[in-house]
């Protein structure tokens, strides 16, 4: 199975090619673009929020358990459930968990670290993050993919080795 990479000048040309490639059912497609093609929702904000709130709640509950039930100390007449003392530590633990969830979630969603892919050697991919709109087709039928991409007026079409 080899890969065909095509570059286009603008978004409309790429979307037209994507539509034709989808209808031909050649195989999986990957796009490399300077801007997102479609606005979608990410699961990251919800995951970060839930991780932070869960860690903050768990940290607060652990402090309440330790200071009220497991090992209560009477220091200067202070009540056992002195919640203002628990808030800073719970907040910091929540922030730590939210940051960790964001960092690892980013790596997981973007399938990183991905150190090398043969497509990195293509000439068009070097400009994909600046001004070219690229699509890569991984298929056994590279001839048909090349024909469709050339019919869509691609700037360049490259067949990449495996």
ABEGO torsion letter per residue (X at the ends): XBBBBBBBABAAAAAAAAAAAAAAGAEBBBBBBABBABBBBBAAAAAAAAAAAAAAAAAAAAAAAAAAAABBBBBGGBBABBAAAAAAAAAAAAAAAAAAAAAAAAAAAAGOBBABBAAAABAAAAAAAAABBBBBBBBABAAAAAAAAAAAGBABBBBBBX
